[in-house]
Amino acid sequence: MDIRYDDRVAVVTGAGTGLGRSHALFLAARGAKVVVNDLGGAVDGRGGSAKAADMVVAEIEAAGGEAVANYDSVDRPDSAAAIIATAIDTYGTVDILINNAGILRDKTFAKVTMDDFEVVMRVHLMGSVYCTHAAWPIMAEKGYGRVVLTTSAAGLYGNFGQTNYAAAKLALVGFMNALKLEGQKNNILVNTIAPIAKTRMTESLMPEDFAKHLDPELVTPAVAWFVAEECQRTGDIVSAGAGYYALVKVEEAAGVALGADQPVTPEIIRDRYDDIANMTAATPFLHANELLDKVGKLLNR
Ligand code: NAI
Protein backbone atom coordinates (compact mmCIF):
# COMPACT_ATOMS: atom_id res chain seq x y z
CA MET A 1 0.00 0.00 0.00
CA ASP A 2 1.20 3.49 -0.79
CA ILE A 3 2.50 5.57 2.09
CA ARG A 4 0.25 8.58 2.69
CA TYR A 5 0.25 11.52 5.09
CA ASP A 6 -3.46 12.41 5.05
CA ASP A 7 -4.47 14.38 8.16
CA ARG A 8 -0.81 14.79 9.11
CA VAL A 9 0.63 18.24 9.64
CA ALA A 10 4.24 18.63 8.55
CA VAL A 11 6.67 21.48 9.15
CA VAL A 12 9.61 21.62 6.75
CA THR A 13 12.24 24.24 7.56
CA GLY A 14 14.22 25.82 4.74
CA ALA A 15 11.59 24.55 2.31
CA GLY A 16 11.76 27.45 -0.14
CA THR A 17 14.36 25.78 -2.33
CA GLY A 18 16.59 22.73 -2.74
CA LEU A 19 16.00 19.67 -0.56
CA GLY A 20 13.39 21.26 1.71
CA ARG A 21 11.27 22.24 -1.28
CA SER A 22 11.43 18.69 -2.59
CA HIS A 23 10.40 17.26 0.82
CA ALA A 24 7.52 19.73 1.13
CA LEU A 25 6.17 19.09 -2.37
CA PHE A 26 6.30 15.33 -1.86
CA LEU A 27 4.55 15.30 1.52
CA ALA A 28 1.85 17.65 0.24
CA ALA A 29 1.35 15.49 -2.85
CA ARG A 30 0.77 12.52 -0.53
CA GLY A 31 -1.85 14.32 1.55
CA ALA A 32 0.03 16.20 4.30
CA LYS A 33 -0.79 19.76 5.28
CA VAL A 34 2.57 21.49 5.08
CA VAL A 35 4.11 24.53 6.72
CA VAL A 36 6.65 25.75 4.18
CA ASN A 37 9.17 27.66 6.27
CA ASP A 38 11.88 29.71 4.63
CA LEU A 39 13.64 32.88 5.53
CA GLY A 40 14.50 33.38 1.86
CA GLY A 41 18.11 34.45 2.38
CA ALA A 42 21.32 33.72 0.47
CA VAL A 43 23.41 30.55 0.89
CA ASP A 44 25.40 32.33 3.61
CA GLY A 45 22.16 33.14 5.46
CA ARG A 46 22.24 36.86 4.74
CA GLY A 47 19.16 38.71 3.53
CA GLY A 48 15.61 37.45 3.42
CA SER A 49 12.44 37.43 1.36
CA ALA A 50 8.98 35.89 1.40
CA LYS A 51 9.34 34.83 -2.22
CA ALA A 52 10.94 31.40 -1.78
CA ALA A 53 8.33 30.05 0.65
CA ASP A 54 5.46 31.70 -1.24
CA MET A 55 6.50 30.06 -4.51
CA VAL A 56 6.54 26.58 -2.98
CA VAL A 57 3.14 27.15 -1.36
CA ALA A 58 1.81 28.27 -4.76
CA GLU A 59 3.23 25.12 -6.37
CA ILE A 60 1.63 22.90 -3.75
CA GLU A 61 -1.72 24.64 -4.08
CA ALA A 62 -1.59 24.49 -7.88
CA ALA A 63 -1.19 20.72 -7.57
CA GLY A 64 -4.24 20.56 -5.29
CA GLY A 65 -2.34 20.29 -2.00
CA GLU A 66 -2.55 22.26 1.24
CA ALA A 67 0.27 24.48 2.50
CA VAL A 68 0.96 27.67 4.37
CA ALA A 69 4.09 29.82 4.23
CA ASN A 70 6.16 30.91 7.20
CA TYR A 71 9.17 33.24 6.91
CA ASP A 72 10.65 33.07 10.41
CA SER A 73 14.25 32.13 11.07
CA VAL A 74 14.97 28.83 12.81
CA ASP A 75 17.90 30.39 14.61
CA ARG A 76 16.19 31.96 17.65
CA PRO A 77 13.91 30.32 20.20
CA ASP A 78 11.08 32.85 19.67
CA SER A 79 11.12 32.76 15.87
CA ALA A 80 11.46 28.96 15.82
CA ALA A 81 8.44 28.78 18.13
CA ALA A 82 6.59 31.02 15.66
CA ILE A 83 7.21 28.43 12.92
CA ILE A 84 5.56 25.71 15.00
CA ALA A 85 2.82 28.19 16.01
CA THR A 86 1.99 28.61 12.31
CA ALA A 87 1.28 24.86 12.18
CA ILE A 88 -0.89 25.01 15.32
CA ASP A 89 -2.75 28.18 14.30
CA THR A 90 -3.41 26.99 10.75
CA TYR A 91 -3.86 23.25 11.09
CA GLY A 92 -4.25 22.65 14.83
CA THR A 93 -1.19 20.46 15.50
CA VAL A 94 2.19 19.22 14.29
CA ASP A 95 2.95 15.57 13.50
CA ILE A 96 6.08 15.80 11.37
CA LEU A 97 9.06 18.11 11.68
CA ILE A 98 11.80 18.07 9.07
CA ASN A 99 14.72 20.18 10.24
CA ASN A 100 16.36 21.05 6.95
CA ALA A 101 17.21 24.78 6.95
CA GLY A 102 20.89 25.46 6.57
CA ILE A 103 23.61 27.86 5.48
CA LEU A 104 27.33 27.83 4.69
CA ARG A 105 30.14 30.12 5.81
CA ASP A 106 33.08 28.09 4.48
CA LYS A 107 36.61 29.14 5.45
CA THR A 108 39.65 27.24 6.67
CA PHE A 109 39.89 27.14 10.46
CA ALA A 110 42.84 29.56 10.33
CA LYS A 111 40.65 32.13 8.59
CA VAL A 112 37.12 31.55 9.89
CA THR A 113 35.83 34.24 12.22
CA MET A 114 34.30 33.10 15.47
CA ASP A 115 31.17 34.96 14.43
CA ASP A 116 30.88 32.83 11.27
CA PHE A 117 31.52 29.72 13.33
CA GLU A 118 28.75 30.61 15.77
CA VAL A 119 26.25 31.63 13.08
CA VAL A 120 26.63 28.25 11.36
CA MET A 121 26.30 26.40 14.67
CA ARG A 122 23.25 28.46 15.52
CA VAL A 123 21.36 27.84 12.28
CA HIS A 124 22.07 24.11 11.92
CA LEU A 125 22.34 22.91 15.50
CA MET A 126 20.36 25.41 17.55
CA GLY A 127 17.83 25.95 14.74
CA SER A 128 17.00 22.24 14.82
CA VAL A 129 17.00 22.25 18.63
CA TYR A 130 14.69 25.30 18.85
CA CYS A 131 12.18 23.97 16.32
CA THR A 132 12.18 20.50 17.86
CA HIS A 133 11.84 21.95 21.37
CA ALA A 134 8.79 23.94 20.29
CA ALA A 135 7.16 20.90 18.63
CA TRP A 136 8.12 18.36 21.32
CA PRO A 137 5.42 19.02 23.95
CA ILE A 138 2.70 18.85 21.30
CA MET A 139 4.03 15.56 19.95
CA ALA A 140 4.52 14.16 23.47
CA GLU A 141 0.99 15.04 24.50
CA LYS A 142 -0.60 13.44 21.48
CA GLY A 143 1.73 10.42 21.56
CA TYR A 144 2.88 10.82 17.98
CA GLY A 145 5.79 12.52 16.28
CA ARG A 146 8.24 12.05 13.46
CA VAL A 147 11.34 14.25 13.53
CA VAL A 148 14.08 14.33 10.91
CA LEU A 149 17.42 16.06 11.31
CA THR A 150 19.74 16.86 8.42
CA THR A 151 23.41 16.02 8.86
CA SER A 152 26.13 15.90 6.21
CA ALA A 153 29.06 13.80 5.03
CA ALA A 154 31.15 16.83 5.99
CA GLY A 155 30.21 16.24 9.64
CA LEU A 156 30.26 12.45 9.54
CA TYR A 157 33.58 12.18 7.72
CA GLY A 158 35.15 15.66 7.49
CA ASN A 159 35.57 18.23 4.74
CA PHE A 160 38.32 20.79 4.21
CA GLY A 161 37.21 24.35 4.96
CA GLN A 162 34.04 23.37 6.84
CA THR A 163 34.99 23.08 10.52
CA ASN A 164 31.95 25.14 11.56
CA TYR A 165 29.51 23.25 9.35
CA ALA A 166 31.01 19.84 10.20
CA ALA A 167 30.85 20.54 13.93
CA ALA A 168 27.23 21.64 13.70
CA LYS A 169 26.23 18.71 11.51
CA LEU A 170 27.75 16.05 13.75
CA ALA A 171 26.34 17.76 16.85
CA LEU A 172 22.92 16.96 15.40
CA VAL A 173 23.78 13.26 15.56
CA GLY A 174 24.56 13.56 19.28
CA PHE A 175 21.30 15.45 19.72
CA MET A 176 19.42 12.62 17.99
CA ASN A 177 21.17 9.88 19.94
CA ALA A 178 19.86 11.21 23.25
CA LEU A 179 16.54 12.52 21.94
CA LYS A 180 15.55 9.17 20.40
CA LEU A 181 15.60 7.64 23.91
CA GLU A 182 13.39 10.39 25.32
CA GLY A 183 10.92 10.22 22.44
CA GLN A 184 10.31 6.49 22.39
CA LYS A 185 7.72 6.30 25.18
CA ASN A 186 5.55 8.83 23.34
CA ASN A 187 6.01 7.34 19.87
CA ILE A 188 8.19 10.24 18.78
CA LEU A 189 10.81 8.85 16.43
CA VAL A 190 13.90 10.81 15.46
CA ASN A 191 16.10 10.00 12.48
CA THR A 192 18.76 11.76 10.47
CA ILE A 193 19.34 12.16 6.75
CA ALA A 194 22.78 12.75 5.25
CA PRO A 195 21.87 14.06 1.78
CA ILE A 196 23.91 14.40 -1.37
CA ALA A 197 22.09 16.66 -3.83
CA LYS A 198 22.64 19.34 -6.41
CA THR A 199 21.20 22.53 -4.94
CA ARG A 200 22.28 26.15 -4.94
CA MET A 201 24.33 25.26 -1.83
CA THR A 202 26.42 22.63 -3.59
CA GLU A 203 26.26 23.30 -7.34
CA SER A 204 29.56 25.20 -7.40
CA LEU A 205 31.28 22.48 -5.35
CA MET A 206 30.53 19.49 -7.56
CA PRO A 207 31.62 18.57 -11.10
CA GLU A 208 28.69 18.92 -13.54
CA ASP A 209 28.82 15.33 -14.84
CA PHE A 210 28.36 14.09 -11.25
CA ALA A 211 25.94 16.82 -10.18
CA LYS A 212 23.51 15.97 -12.96
CA HIS A 213 22.64 12.73 -11.13
CA LEU A 214 22.02 14.49 -7.83
CA ASP A 215 18.37 15.47 -8.02
CA PRO A 216 17.07 16.44 -4.54
CA GLU A 217 14.00 14.32 -5.34
CA LEU A 218 16.21 11.26 -4.93
CA VAL A 219 16.88 12.20 -1.29
CA THR A 220 13.25 12.85 -0.40
CA PRO A 221 12.03 9.19 -0.42
CA ALA A 222 14.34 8.34 2.50
CA VAL A 223 13.08 11.36 4.45
CA ALA A 224 9.49 10.51 3.52
CA TRP A 225 9.99 6.96 4.83
CA PHE A 226 11.36 8.24 8.15
CA VAL A 227 8.29 10.45 8.67
CA ALA A 228 5.76 7.77 7.71
CA GLU A 229 3.49 6.40 10.44
CA GLU A 230 4.49 2.89 9.39
CA CYS A 231 8.21 3.56 9.94
CA GLN A 232 9.29 2.39 13.39
CA ARG A 233 12.98 3.18 13.06
CA THR A 234 14.50 5.67 15.44
CA GLY A 235 18.08 6.88 15.84
CA ASP A 236 19.06 5.97 12.29
CA ILE A 237 21.28 7.96 9.97
CA VAL A 238 20.84 7.32 6.26
CA SER A 239 23.09 8.64 3.50
CA ALA A 240 21.06 9.38 0.37
CA GLY A 241 21.87 10.77 -3.05
CA ALA A 242 21.79 9.84 -6.75
CA GLY A 243 19.67 6.79 -5.97
CA TYR A 244 22.14 5.53 -3.32
CA TYR A 245 20.80 4.84 0.19
CA ALA A 246 22.91 3.50 3.06
CA LEU A 247 22.64 3.27 6.83
CA VAL A 248 25.47 5.00 8.69
CA LYS A 249 26.55 3.81 12.15
CA VAL A 250 28.96 4.88 14.85
CA GLU A 251 30.68 1.71 16.00
CA GLU A 252 33.24 0.81 18.63
CA ALA A 253 36.00 -1.74 18.14
CA ALA A 254 36.00 -4.93 20.20
CA GLY A 255 38.95 -3.30 21.92
CA VAL A 256 41.45 -4.75 24.35
CA ALA A 257 40.78 -5.27 28.07
CA LEU A 258 44.04 -4.73 29.91
CA GLY A 259 42.35 -4.90 33.33
CA ALA A 260 41.81 -2.15 35.89
CA ASP A 261 44.08 -3.62 38.56
CA GLN A 262 47.47 -3.02 37.00
CA PRO A 263 49.29 0.09 35.77
CA VAL A 264 48.80 0.91 32.10
CA THR A 265 51.52 2.94 30.42
CA PRO A 266 51.53 4.86 27.14
CA GLU A 267 54.06 2.30 25.91
CA ILE A 268 51.49 -0.48 26.38
CA ILE A 269 48.94 1.58 24.45
CA ARG A 270 51.55 2.10 21.71
CA ASP A 271 52.31 -1.60 21.51
CA ARG A 272 48.64 -2.64 21.52
CA TYR A 273 47.36 0.19 19.32
CA ASP A 274 46.76 -2.05 16.30
CA ASP A 275 44.46 -4.23 18.45
CA ILE A 276 42.74 -1.19 19.99
CA ALA A 277 42.09 0.13 16.47
CA ASN A 278 41.06 -3.20 14.94
CA MET A 279 37.51 -2.65 13.68
CA THR A 280 36.83 -6.16 12.36
CA ALA A 281 34.56 -7.07 15.32
CA ALA A 282 33.24 -3.53 15.91
CA THR A 283 29.69 -3.09 17.21
CA PRO A 284 27.26 -0.19 17.52
CA PHE A 285 25.51 0.61 20.82
CA LEU A 286 21.85 1.54 21.18
CA HIS A 287 22.71 3.86 24.08
CA ALA A 288 25.69 4.76 26.28
CA ASN A 289 24.83 2.22 29.00
CA GLU A 290 25.47 -0.61 26.55
CA LEU A 291 29.10 0.48 26.46
CA LEU A 292 29.24 0.53 30.27
CA ASP A 293 27.78 -3.00 30.31
CA LYS A 294 30.45 -4.16 27.86
CA VAL A 295 33.27 -2.68 29.94
CA GLY A 296 31.73 -4.09 33.13
CA LYS A 297 31.56 -7.59 31.64
CA LEU A 298 35.18 -7.39 30.48
CA LEU A 299 36.20 -6.48 34.06
CA ASN A 300 34.47 -9.53 35.50
CA ARG A 301 35.88 -11.96 32.99
P1 NAI B 1 19.64 25.32 -0.05
O1 NAI B 1 20.50 26.50 0.17
O2 NAI B 1 19.10 25.07 -1.41
O3 NAI B 1 18.41 25.32 0.95
C1 NAI B 1 18.52 25.71 2.30
C2 NAI B 1 17.30 26.53 2.63
O4 NAI B 1 17.33 26.87 4.03
C3 NAI B 1 17.24 27.85 1.85
O5 NAI B 1 15.99 27.96 1.21
C4 NAI B 1 17.43 28.90 2.93
O6 NAI B 1 16.75 30.12 2.67
C5 NAI B 1 16.88 28.20 4.15
N1 NAI B 1 17.38 28.79 5.39
C6 NAI B 1 18.67 29.12 5.67
N2 NAI B 1 18.75 29.64 6.90
C7 NAI B 1 17.49 29.65 7.40
C8 NAI B 1 16.94 30.06 8.65
N3 NAI B 1 17.72 30.59 9.61
N4 NAI B 1 15.62 29.90 8.86
C9 NAI B 1 14.83 29.37 7.89
N5 NAI B 1 15.30 28.97 6.68
C10 NAI B 1 16.62 29.10 6.45
O7 NAI B 1 20.49 24.06 0.43
P2 NAI B 1 20.17 22.49 0.40
O8 NAI B 1 21.28 21.84 -0.28
O9 NAI B 1 18.79 22.23 -0.03
O10 NAI B 1 20.32 22.16 1.95
C11 NAI B 1 19.29 21.68 2.79
C12 NAI B 1 19.92 21.00 4.00
O11 NAI B 1 20.66 19.86 3.57
C13 NAI B 1 20.91 21.89 4.74
O12 NAI B 1 20.79 21.65 6.12
C14 NAI B 1 22.24 21.41 4.23
O13 NAI B 1 23.28 21.69 5.13
C15 NAI B 1 21.96 19.94 4.10
N6 NAI B 1 22.89 19.23 3.22
C16 NAI B 1 22.85 19.40 1.88
C17 NAI B 1 23.70 18.67 1.08
C18 NAI B 1 23.65 18.74 -0.39
O14 NAI B 1 24.36 17.96 -1.05
N7 NAI B 1 22.84 19.62 -0.99
C19 NAI B 1 24.72 17.79 1.64
C20 NAI B 1 24.64 17.63 3.06
C21 NAI B 1 23.76 18.35 3.80
Residues whose N, C-alpha, C, O or C-beta is under 5 A from the ligand:
A	BS01	NAI	G14 G16 T17 G18 L19 G20 N37 D38 L39 G40 G41 G45 D72 S73 V74 D75 N100 A101 G102 I103 V123 T150 T151 S152 A153 P195 I196 A197 T199 R200 M201 T202
